[in-house]
Amino acid sequence: MGSIITLSIVQSALELGFIYALVALALFVSFSLLNIADLSTDGCFTLGCAVCATVTLSGHPVLGLFAAMAAGICSGFVTAFLQTKMGIQSILAGIIVNTGLYTINIAVMGFASNINLFSCDTLFSWAKESIGGSWYKLIVAAAVVLLAGVLLAVFLNTRLGLSIRATGDNPDMVRASSINTGAMITIGLCLANALTALSGGLLAQYQKSCDINLGTGMVTIALASLIIGESILGKGSMLKRVAGVILGSCLYRFIVAVALRLNVPAECLKLVSALIVAFAIALPYLKNQAAFVKQRRRAKAENHVYMEEIAARAENPAGMEEAAAKAGNPAGMGKNSAKAGKGGEQ
């Protein structure tokens, strides 16, 4: 086991886990809070990656991250517009936007399938010069994600954030409170897509490249990370739930890294990822079923003991009366108390 889990595996799993945690946080906003299945995550992730890579090539890596977030906001606005103004269901709206984003992404990349950033500076190369060592990538990724997570938790506890959360819980009540649910959905999806695009931009600078198919399957991976985090830490304060999402993303990347370390063929990697996602999604249901089976067995055992006591009383009633008398509860106690009650009334 010591040869399987090494320090380099833990380090790389944490680095990628923190980067992909932004996508899980985006799904936390759209899926868990707003109750909207946003399927534009894959295209929005590639959009953020492409925009950030293009701006970074111009010599502005920090501006590239903000440009990626701005592009993600535009993507979220279009998705929300299709839902709130055009009457299109959330799943179909996400599919439409995701389909259209493929052409936009390849146009942003100059109609090329990939972009290389090896000849320009990035946020991680700056950190290498200033921090040094081998942990600079983890420090940068953790700093960006923790800052985003804290800001997200603080925002969701504000009045506007509470309105967004209430829109996902009970939109009819929100409308009765004179709150525009369409505006809340738009703000929530813009926020979620901004986090997704930021994750794509951070990954582009991390690996110094961008590919048109980089975001494929991102929504399922983020959903698995989200469910793993909620299964471990459960419900609670908003900061606790955000921390659970980040933890779930790191654990998912660690599981994938261990699977790769076990010499799993590259052709089977998608299958391994699918199995991990399926198990993570089914984990809450399996936990509830296990608790139900345990409770049912306990009830059967208690019922069996109760039936044995009834059978013993039916077979030997005299013995049961003697046992009750020895326990300080004689059978004539009720009669004596009844006589005493009548005497008091007279």
VOPAGU-2260 file (C-alpha; in pm, 1 decimal, decimal comma):
REM VOPAGU-2260
SITE   aa  ch    i         X         Y         Z
SITE  MET   A    0       0,0       0,0       0,0
SITE  GLY   A    1     290,5     230,3      61,7
SITE  SER   A    2     395,8     201,5    -302,0
SITE  ILE   A    3      43,8     288,2    -418,8
SITE  ILE   A    4      -8,9     604,3    -212,4
SITE  THR   A    5     289,1     834,0    -241,0
SITE  LEU   A    6     341,1    1198,2    -160,0
SITE  SER   A    7     339,7    1295,0    -527,2
SITE  ILE   A    8       2,6    1122,7    -580,5
SITE  VAL   A    9    -149,2    1301,8    -282,7
SITE  GLN   A   10      -7,1    1632,2    -401,6
SITE  SER   A   11    -137,3    1599,4    -758,0
SITE  ALA   A   12    -476,2    1477,8    -633,3
SITE  LEU   A   13    -507,5    1780,2    -407,1
SITE  GLU   A   14    -402,5    2018,3    -684,8
SITE  LEU   A   15    -658,1    1885,5    -932,9
SITE  GLY   A   16    -914,1    1841,1    -656,8
SITE  PHE   A   17    -897,3    2207,9    -563,3
SITE  ILE   A   18    -917,5    2318,5    -927,5
SITE  TYR   A   19   -1216,3    2096,9   -1010,1
SITE  ALA   A   20   -1380,7    2193,9    -679,8
SITE  LEU   A   21   -1487,8    2519,3    -844,7
SITE  VAL   A   22   -1704,4    2319,7   -1086,0
SITE  ALA   A   23   -1850,6    2125,6    -794,0
SITE  LEU   A   24   -1929,1    2456,3    -620,8
SITE  ALA   A   25   -2099,9    2574,5    -938,7
SITE  LEU   A   26   -2314,3    2261,7    -941,6
SITE  PHE   A   27   -2382,3    2316,6    -573,1
SITE  VAL   A   28   -2537,2    2653,9    -657,8
SITE  SER   A   29   -2735,7    2542,4    -962,2
SITE  PHE   A   30   -2833,6    2187,7    -864,8
SITE  SER   A   31   -2850,9    2185,1    -484,2
SITE  LEU   A   32   -2971,0    2539,4    -417,6
SITE  LEU   A   33   -3165,3    2638,1    -730,2
SITE  ASN   A   34   -3279,5    2282,9    -811,7
SITE  ILE   A   35   -3183,2    2333,3   -1177,4
SITE  ALA   A   36   -3005,5    2072,3   -1387,7
SITE  ASP   A   37   -2760,4    2290,5   -1580,4
SITE  LEU   A   38   -2611,6    2078,4   -1858,4
SITE  SER   A   39   -2408,7    2363,1   -2006,6
SITE  THR   A   40   -2127,6    2290,5   -1758,6
SITE  ASP   A   41   -1912,6    2100,7   -2008,6
SITE  GLY   A   42   -1916,1    2377,9   -2268,4
SITE  CYS   A   43   -1879,0    2655,3   -2010,8
SITE  PHE   A   44   -1572,0    2486,6   -1863,7
SITE  THR   A   45   -1407,4    2473,9   -2205,7
SITE  LEU   A   46   -1514,8    2834,6   -2267,0
SITE  GLY   A   47   -1334,9    2953,2   -1955,2
SITE  CYS   A   48   -1030,5    2749,1   -2049,7
SITE  ALA   A   49   -1022,0    2892,1   -2403,6
SITE  VAL   A   50   -1077,2    3254,1   -2300,6
SITE  CYS   A   51    -817,2    3239,2   -2024,6
SITE  ALA   A   52    -562,7    3071,7   -2254,9
SITE  THR   A   53    -615,7    3334,6   -2524,5
SITE  VAL   A   54    -576,7    3626,0   -2282,8
SITE  THR   A   55    -278,4    3459,8   -2113,5
SITE  LEU   A   56    -104,3    3434,2   -2450,5
SITE  SER   A   57    -128,8    3814,3   -2465,0
SITE  GLY   A   58      69,4    3836,1   -2142,1
SITE  HIS   A   59    -212,6    3889,8   -1888,7
SITE  PRO   A   60    -263,7    3571,4   -1682,7
SITE  VAL   A   61    -454,3    3741,1   -1399,0
SITE  LEU   A   62    -677,3    3925,6   -1642,1
SITE  GLY   A   63    -732,8    3593,7   -1817,9
SITE  LEU   A   64    -901,0    3450,7   -1507,4
SITE  PHE   A   65   -1136,5    3748,7   -1480,5
SITE  ALA   A   66   -1207,2    3731,8   -1853,9
SITE  ALA   A   67   -1293,7    3363,8   -1815,1
SITE  MET   A   68   -1536,5    3449,0   -1535,7
SITE  ALA   A   69   -1695,8    3719,7   -1750,0
SITE  ALA   A   70   -1741,5    3470,8   -2033,4
SITE  GLY   A   71   -1898,1    3227,0   -1788,8
SITE  ILE   A   72   -2139,8    3494,9   -1671,1
SITE  CYS   A   73   -2248,4    3550,4   -2031,6
SITE  SER   A   74   -2301,9    3176,5   -2075,1
SITE  GLY   A   75   -2509,7    3158,8   -1757,9
SITE  PHE   A   76   -2714,7    3459,4   -1864,9
SITE  VAL   A   77   -2802,2    3295,6   -2197,4
SITE  THR   A   78   -2903,1    2973,0   -2020,5
SITE  ALA   A   79   -3119,9    3164,1   -1773,6
SITE  PHE   A   80   -3272,3    3374,2   -2054,6
SITE  LEU   A   81   -3381,3    3060,1   -2238,2
SITE  GLN   A   82   -3544,3    2931,4   -1921,2
SITE  THR   A   83   -3710,7    3243,1   -1784,4
SITE  LYS   A   84   -3797,4    3438,4   -2100,0
SITE  MET   A   85   -3831,7    3172,5   -2368,2
SITE  GLY   A   86   -4009,9    2909,2   -2159,4
SITE  ILE   A   87   -3754,0    2635,3   -2233,5
SITE  GLN   A   88   -3697,5    2372,3   -1965,8
SITE  SER   A   89   -3367,6    2380,6   -1781,1
SITE  ILE   A   90   -3233,1    2055,0   -1924,9
SITE  LEU   A   91   -3310,3    2156,2   -2283,1
SITE  ALA   A   92   -3172,5    2505,9   -2226,6
SITE  GLY   A   93   -2845,8    2360,1   -2100,5
SITE  ILE   A   94   -2820,5    2124,6   -2398,3
SITE  ILE   A   95   -2884,2    2409,7   -2642,2
SITE  VAL   A   96   -2621,1    2635,4   -2482,8
SITE  ASN   A   97   -2371,5    2350,7   -2457,0
SITE  THR   A   98   -2415,4    2273,2   -2826,8
SITE  GLY   A   99   -2370,1    2634,5   -2928,6
SITE  LEU   A  100   -2066,9    2680,9   -2707,2
SITE  TYR   A  101   -1866,7    2426,9   -2908,5
SITE  THR   A  102   -1853,0    2662,7   -3206,9
SITE  ILE   A  103   -1787,8    2963,1   -2984,0
SITE  ASN   A  104   -1505,7    2785,4   -2802,9
SITE  ILE   A  105   -1328,4    2679,1   -3118,7
SITE  ALA   A  106   -1368,8    3034,0   -3254,6
SITE  VAL   A  107   -1212,9    3179,2   -2937,5
SITE  MET   A  108    -920,2    2940,8   -2986,1
SITE  GLY   A  109    -865,0    3073,7   -3337,0
SITE  PHE   A  110   -1039,0    2775,3   -3500,5
SITE  ALA   A  111    -771,9    2542,5   -3363,1
SITE  SER   A  112    -833,6    2233,1   -3154,1
SITE  ASN   A  113    -574,3    2321,4   -2889,4
SITE  ILE   A  114    -358,0    2605,2   -2754,9
SITE  ASN   A  115     -16,6    2575,8   -2588,1
SITE  LEU   A  116      95,1    2814,6   -2313,2
SITE  PHE   A  117     448,1    2685,2   -2261,7
SITE  SER   A  118     610,3    3004,1   -2392,3
SITE  CYS   A  119     423,5    3252,2   -2168,8
SITE  ASP   A  120     392,8    3330,1   -1800,2
SITE  THR   A  121     107,1    3202,4   -1590,1
SITE  LEU   A  122      -9,7    3243,5   -1234,3
SITE  PHE   A  123     169,4    2922,1   -1144,0
SITE  SER   A  124     498,2    3025,2   -1305,3
SITE  TRP   A  125     490,4    3347,2   -1104,8
SITE  ALA   A  126     428,7    3145,4    -789,6
SITE  LYS   A  127     722,2    2918,7    -875,2
SITE  GLU   A  128     954,2    3218,7    -895,0
SITE  SER   A  129     829,9    3377,6    -572,8
SITE  ILE   A  130     755,2    3069,1    -358,3
SITE  GLY   A  131     976,8    2797,8    -505,8
SITE  GLY   A  132     978,5    2437,6    -400,9
SITE  SER   A  133     734,6    2177,1    -528,2
SITE  TRP   A  134     418,5    2289,2    -348,7
SITE  TYR   A  135     361,5    2618,5    -528,9
SITE  LYS   A  136      86,4    2477,6    -754,0
SITE  LEU   A  137    -106,1    2344,0    -457,0
SITE  ILE   A  138     -69,4    2674,5    -272,2
SITE  VAL   A  139    -204,1    2875,4    -566,7
SITE  ALA   A  140    -493,5    2639,0    -635,5
SITE  ALA   A  141    -588,6    2615,7    -267,8
SITE  ALA   A  142    -570,9    2993,0    -222,1
SITE  VAL   A  143    -796,5    3063,0    -520,4
SITE  VAL   A  144   -1052,6    2796,2    -428,8
SITE  LEU   A  145   -1063,3    2877,3     -58,4
SITE  LEU   A  146   -1109,6    3245,3    -136,3
SITE  ALA   A  147   -1389,4    3164,3    -380,6
SITE  GLY   A  148   -1550,4    2926,6    -131,0
SITE  VAL   A  149   -1547,7    3178,1     154,6
SITE  LEU   A  150   -1687,7    3453,0     -67,5
SITE  LEU   A  151   -1958,0    3217,0    -193,6
SITE  ALA   A  152   -2057,6    3117,5     160,9
SITE  VAL   A  153   -2071,3    3481,0     268,7
SITE  PHE   A  154   -2276,3    3579,3     -37,3
SITE  LEU   A  155   -2529,4    3299,1      14,0
SITE  ASN   A  156   -2592,1    3425,0     367,8
SITE  THR   A  157   -2679,6    3774,8     248,8
SITE  ARG   A  158   -3033,3    3884,9     169,8
SITE  LEU   A  159   -2982,1    3828,3    -201,4
SITE  GLY   A  160   -2825,0    3488,3    -138,2
SITE  LEU   A  161   -3112,7    3385,3      87,3
SITE  SER   A  162   -3354,5    3487,3    -186,8
SITE  ILE   A  163   -3168,7    3264,1    -433,3
SITE  ARG   A  164   -3181,6    2974,0    -189,2
SITE  ALA   A  165   -3551,8    3030,7    -123,9
SITE  THR   A  166   -3619,7    3030,7    -498,1
SITE  GLY   A  167   -3489,4    2677,4    -523,5
SITE  ASP   A  168   -3680,7    2560,6    -214,2
SITE  ASN   A  169   -4022,8    2717,8    -278,0
SITE  PRO   A  170   -4060,3    2947,2    -582,0
SITE  ASP   A  171   -4430,9    3005,7    -513,5
SITE  MET   A  172   -4356,6    3146,7    -169,6
SITE  VAL   A  173   -4084,3    3367,9    -320,0
SITE  ARG   A  174   -4329,7    3506,1    -576,5
SITE  ALA   A  175   -4580,8    3571,3    -296,9
SITE  SER   A  176   -4307,9    3773,5    -122,4
SITE  SER   A  177   -4280,5    4000,4    -432,3
SITE  ILE   A  178   -3939,1    3863,5    -529,6
SITE  ASN   A  179   -3861,1    3817,9    -897,5
SITE  THR   A  180   -3781,6    3445,8    -932,4
SITE  GLY   A  181   -3655,8    3496,9   -1288,1
SITE  ALA   A  182   -3394,8    3743,7   -1165,1
SITE  MET   A  183   -3289,6    3506,7    -887,2
SITE  ILE   A  184   -3247,0    3219,9   -1134,7
SITE  THR   A  185   -3045,4    3445,3   -1365,4
SITE  ILE   A  186   -2813,6    3561,6   -1085,7
SITE  GLY   A  187   -2767,1    3207,1    -959,0
SITE  LEU   A  188   -2682,9    3061,7   -1300,4
SITE  CYS   A  189   -2446,0    3349,9   -1378,7
SITE  LEU   A  190   -2266,7    3285,8   -1049,5
SITE  ALA   A  191   -2248,2    2911,5   -1112,4
SITE  ASN   A  192   -2114,9    2948,0   -1466,1
SITE  ALA   A  193   -1861,3    3206,8   -1350,4
SITE  LEU   A  194   -1720,3    2949,0   -1107,8
SITE  THR   A  195   -1717,1    2684,8   -1381,2
SITE  ALA   A  196   -1531,0    2912,8   -1621,8
SITE  LEU   A  197   -1285,9    3012,4   -1347,9
SITE  SER   A  198   -1208,3    2644,8   -1296,3
SITE  GLY   A  199   -1143,4    2602,1   -1669,3
SITE  GLY   A  200    -916,8    2906,2   -1677,6
SITE  LEU   A  201    -723,5    2787,3   -1374,5
SITE  LEU   A  202    -677,0    2444,4   -1532,3
SITE  ALA   A  203    -549,4    2602,2   -1855,9
SITE  GLN   A  204    -276,2    2783,5   -1664,3
SITE  TYR   A  205    -207,8    2475,8   -1451,0
SITE  GLN   A  206    -136,1    2242,2   -1742,7
SITE  LYS   A  207     -31,3    2521,5   -1984,2
SITE  SER   A  208    -261,7    2399,9   -2258,2
SITE  CYS   A  209    -622,3    2409,3   -2371,9
SITE  ASP   A  210    -811,1    2147,0   -2569,6
SITE  ILE   A  211   -1153,5    2172,3   -2730,6
SITE  ASN   A  212   -1268,1    1847,2   -2564,5
SITE  LEU   A  213   -1136,4    1935,1   -2220,7
SITE  GLY   A  214   -1479,7    1976,8   -2060,5
SITE  THR   A  215   -1630,4    1645,3   -2169,6
SITE  GLY   A  216   -1795,6    1467,1   -1875,9
SITE  MET   A  217   -1731,7    1755,2   -1638,1
SITE  VAL   A  218   -2090,4    1769,7   -1511,4
SITE  THR   A  219   -2087,3    1405,4   -1397,3
SITE  ILE   A  220   -1751,4    1444,8   -1223,0
SITE  ALA   A  221   -1872,5    1757,1   -1044,1
SITE  LEU   A  222   -2194,8    1584,6    -943,5
SITE  ALA   A  223   -1999,9    1292,7    -797,1
SITE  SER   A  224   -1777,2    1532,2    -601,2
SITE  LEU   A  225   -2083,3    1718,2    -475,5
SITE  ILE   A  226   -2256,7    1403,7    -353,6
SITE  ILE   A  227   -1939,5    1263,9    -192,5
SITE  GLY   A  228   -1893,5    1587,1       1,7
SITE  GLU   A  229   -2256,0    1599,2     116,0
SITE  SER   A  230   -2240,5    1234,0     221,5
SITE  ILE   A  231   -1933,1    1293,6     438,0
SITE  LEU   A  232   -2013,8    1623,5     611,1
SITE  GLY   A  233   -2391,5    1625,5     560,5
SITE  LYS   A  234   -2610,5    1929,3     608,3
SITE  GLY   A  235   -2524,7    2225,3     825,6
SITE  SER   A  236   -2415,4    2583,9     785,7
SITE  MET   A  237   -2339,9    2718,5     440,6
SITE  LEU   A  238   -1966,3    2729,5     513,2
SITE  LYS   A  239   -1975,3    2364,5     620,3
SITE  ARG   A  240   -2156,5    2262,5     302,4
SITE  VAL   A  241   -1907,3    2452,8      86,5
SITE  ALA   A  242   -1618,7    2283,9     269,5
SITE  GLY   A  243   -1785,8    1948,0     209,6
SITE  VAL   A  244   -1802,3    2012,4    -164,8
SITE  ILE   A  245   -1430,7    2098,5    -177,4
SITE  LEU   A  246   -1346,5    1790,4      29,3
SITE  GLY   A  247   -1555,3    1570,7    -200,5
SITE  SER   A  248   -1371,9    1698,6    -506,7
SITE  CYS   A  249   -1032,1    1623,0    -351,1
SITE  LEU   A  250   -1144,5    1273,1    -249,8
SITE  TYR   A  251   -1272,3    1201,9    -599,4
SITE  ARG   A  252    -942,4    1301,5    -759,1
SITE  PHE   A  253    -758,1    1092,4    -499,2
SITE  ILE   A  254    -967,6     785,3    -589,0
SITE  VAL   A  255    -895,1     839,7    -958,9
SITE  ALA   A  256    -523,5     879,9    -886,4
SITE  VAL   A  257    -515,7     553,9    -689,1
SITE  ALA   A  258    -698,0     376,6    -975,1
SITE  LEU   A  259    -433,7     499,2   -1217,5
SITE  ARG   A  260    -162,1     386,9    -977,1
SITE  LEU   A  261    -307,9      35,5    -981,8
SITE  ASN   A  262    -204,6       6,0   -1347,0
SITE  VAL   A  263    -556,7      46,9   -1481,8
SITE  PRO   A  264    -533,6      62,6   -1863,4
SITE  ALA   A  265    -589,4     402,9   -2017,1
SITE  GLU   A  266    -874,8     258,6   -2222,6
SITE  CYS   A  267   -1059,4     169,1   -1900,0
SITE  LEU   A  268   -1021,8     509,0   -1733,0
SITE  LYS   A  269   -1364,8     627,7   -1848,9
SITE  LEU   A  270   -1519,5     307,8   -1715,7
SITE  VAL   A  271   -1348,9     355,2   -1379,8
SITE  SER   A  272   -1469,3     714,9   -1364,9
SITE  ALA   A  273   -1823,7     603,0   -1450,6
SITE  LEU   A  274   -1817,5     342,6   -1172,7
SITE  ILE   A  275   -1693,1     599,7    -921,7
SITE  VAL   A  276   -1964,4     844,7   -1025,7
SITE  ALA   A  277   -2235,2     576,1   -1008,8
SITE  PHE   A  278   -2123,9     466,0    -661,1
SITE  ALA   A  279   -2103,7     825,1    -536,5
SITE  ILE   A  280   -2453,4     904,9    -663,5
SITE  ALA   A  281   -2597,7     583,2    -517,6
SITE  LEU   A  282   -2419,2     624,9    -183,1
SITE  PRO   A  283   -2696,2     826,6      -6,0
SITE  TYR   A  284   -2958,4     575,3    -118,6
SITE  LEU   A  285   -2746,0     280,8      -5,4
SITE  LYS   A  286   -2692,3     443,2     335,1
SITE  ASN   A  287   -3067,6     493,5     379,5
SITE  GLN   A  288   -3138,9     136,5     273,7
SITE  ALA   A  289   -2878,4       1,9     515,7
SITE  ALA   A  290   -3030,9     201,9     801,5
SITE  PHE   A  291   -3378,4      76,9     705,7
SITE  VAL   A  292   -3264,9    -288,6     699,2
SITE  LYS   A  293   -3094,9    -246,7    1037,3
SITE  GLN   A  294   -3407,9     -91,8    1186,8
SITE  ARG   A  295   -3626,7    -367,8    1041,8
SITE  ARG   A  296   -3403,9    -639,7    1190,2
SITE  ARG   A  297   -3416,5    -469,7    1529,2
SITE  ALA   A  298   -3794,8    -450,0    1509,7
SITE  LYS   A  299   -3817,3    -819,2    1416,3
SITE  ALA   A  300   -3595,8    -913,1    1710,3
SITE  GLU   A  301   -3805,6    -707,2    1953,2
SITE  ASN   A  302   -4124,2    -854,1    1811,8
SITE  HIS   A  303   -3985,2   -1207,3    1850,5
SITE  VAL   A  304   -3901,1   -1143,7    2216,8
SITE  TYR   A  305   -4246,2    -997,0    2275,6
SITE  MET   A  306   -4419,2   -1299,2    2117,4
SITE  GLU   A  307   -4212,4   -1534,7    2335,1
SITE  GLU   A  308   -4322,0   -1345,6    2647,3
SITE  ILE   A  309   -4687,6   -1370,8    2543,5
SITE  ALA   A  310   -4649,2   -1744,1    2479,9
SITE  ALA   A  311   -4485,5   -1791,4    2820,8
SITE  ARG   A  312   -4771,4   -1609,6    2993,2
SITE  ALA   A  313   -5027,8   -1820,5    2814,2
SITE  GLU   A  314   -4857,5   -2146,0    2914,2
SITE  ASN   A  315   -4790,7   -2059,5    3282,7
SITE  PRO   A  316   -5013,1   -1775,1    3411,4
SITE  ALA   A  317   -4959,0   -1871,9    3780,3
SITE  GLY   A  318   -4584,7   -1846,1    3742,4
SITE  MET   A  319   -4617,2   -1501,3    3588,7
SITE  GLU   A  320   -4829,0   -1382,0    3885,9
SITE  GLU   A  321   -4567,4   -1512,2    4131,1
SITE  ALA   A  322   -4292,7   -1338,0    3937,8
SITE  ALA   A  323   -4489,8   -1015,3    3944,8
SITE  ALA   A  324   -4542,2   -1051,3    4323,9
SITE  LYS   A  325   -4168,4   -1100,3    4377,6
SITE  ALA   A  326   -4097,5    -789,6    4172,7
SITE  GLY   A  327   -4309,1    -584,2    4414,6
SITE  ASN   A  328   -4616,4    -564,3    4193,4
SITE  PRO   A  329   -4871,3    -810,6    4335,1
SITE  ALA   A  330   -5181,8    -881,8    4137,2
SITE  GLY   A  331   -5412,3    -759,3    4416,0
SITE  MET   A  332   -5259,7    -410,5    4425,1
SITE  GLY   A  333   -5510,2    -279,4    4179,8
SITE  LYS   A  334   -5801,9    -414,3    4380,2
SITE  ASN   A  335   -5673,6    -273,5    4709,9
SITE  SER   A  336   -5619,9      69,4    4555,4
SITE  ALA   A  337   -5971,1      56,6    4410,6
SITE  LYS   A  338   -6119,4     -23,6    4754,1
SITE  ALA   A  339   -5918,8     256,9    4911,9
SITE  GLY   A  340   -6051,5     494,4    4650,6
SITE  LYS   A  341   -6410,9     397,1    4723,9
SITE  GLY   A  342   -6354,2     435,6    5098,3
SITE  GLY   A  343   -6221,6     786,4    5044,4
SITE  GLU   A  344   -6525,5     884,3    4841,7
SITE  GLN   A  345   -6759,7     762,8    5117,2
